[in-house]
Amino acid sequence: MKKFSFIITLIFIALTIIIETVNYLIIQNPETIKWLRISNIFYFILTLILFFITSFGIKAHNNKIFVKTLGTSMILRLLFTLSFIAIALIISDIGKMQFVIGNILLYFIYMAFEIKFLAFNLRLDSETRQR
């Protein structure tokens, strides 16, 4: 099973590299590329914080708390993402369509990482409960 986890992680890393390459080849506006890099840092920090919040829900050993923390993290991710995109579009001179599409891709990549590792933690937690 560890090989499968490694392959999935490798695929996501490859997708991130492909997206970065597409940014250089397609997007001619350096301001847009700069803001997409800022977006990448933003999503990294946001995913890290929300992962710890959701991990707290897993460790609580209570389904209601887990569902609440997972729902809260999903809503917070969506609200912070929409706010970040709106602020970036208002205060900068960037290619709007490329920036929004790039952010949607980053949103799904980071969300997929979080879901993958949460599923792994849930599986480990359920295995320890059964023993």
N, C-alpha and C positions, 0 to 999 in steps of 0.2 A: 504493500500500500504506500510505502514511502516513495517508491519510484513514481507512482501515479501523482503524488503530491509534488514531487520535483518537476515532473513533466508539465503539470498545470502551471506551476510558478514560472517555469522557463517560457511557456507560451505567453504569459502575461508580460514578462520582461521583453520578449521579442515584439509584442504588439506595441509596447511603449516606445521601443526603438523605431519601429516603423512609423508611428505617429510623429515622432520627432523628425524623422527624415522627410516625411510628407510636409511638415511645417516648413522646412528649408526649401524644398523644391517647389511647392505650390504658392505659399504665402510670400509675397514680395515686400510686404510692409514690415520693417524691422520692429516697429512699435507693437504690432500684433504678436510677433514671436516673443518679444519681451514679456508681454502680458500673459501669454500662454505658459511661459516658464514660471511666472509668479503664480499662476493658477495651479501649476503642478506642486509647488511648495505649499500653497494653501490647502490643496486636497490631501497632501501627505500629513500635514499637521492635524487637519480636521478628522481624517481617518484614524490617526493615532489616538486622539482624544475620545472619539466615539467608540473605538474598539475597547478602550479601557472601561468606558461606561457600560457597554454591553457585556463585557467580561464580568463585571460586578453582578449583573443579573444572572449570569450562568452560575457563579459561585454561591448565589443566595439559596440554591436548591429549592426554589419556589417558582412554579410555572407562571403565576400571576406577575411576580416581580420581573421575571425574564421577559415576558411579553411586553410589559410596560417599558422596560429599558430598551428593548429592541425597537418598539414603536417610536419611542422618544428619539432614539438615535436616527431613525429614518426621517422623521419629520425635521429634526435639527439639520441633518445633511441637506435636505431639500431647501429649507429656508435660507441657510447660509450660502448655498450655491446660487440661488436666485438673487440674493442680496449682493453677493460678490460680482455676479455678471452685470447686474444693473449698475452698480457703482463703477465698475470698470468701463462700461459703455458710456456712462455720463461724463467721467472725468478724463477720458483719453481719446485720442484720435486713432482708432484701430479699425481694421476691417471687421465689420460687425458679423457677417455671416461666418467667416472663418473662425472668429473668436468663439462664437456660440457653439459651432459644431465641434471645435477642439475641446471646449469645456464639457460638452455632453459626453464625448469619448472619454475624457479623463474621469468624469463622474462615474461612468459605468465601470471603468477599469478599477478604480479604487474601491467601489462598492463590491465588485466581484472578489477582490482580495479580501475584504473584510468578511464577506459571506463564506468564502472558502475556509478561512482560519477559524471562524466561529463554528462552522460545521465540524471541523476537526476537534475543537475544544468540546463541543457538545457530545461528540462520539466518545471521546476519552472520559468525559464525566459520566455518561451513561454506562460505560464499561466498568468504571469503578463502583458505581452504585449497585450493579448486578452481582458483584463479588461479595 
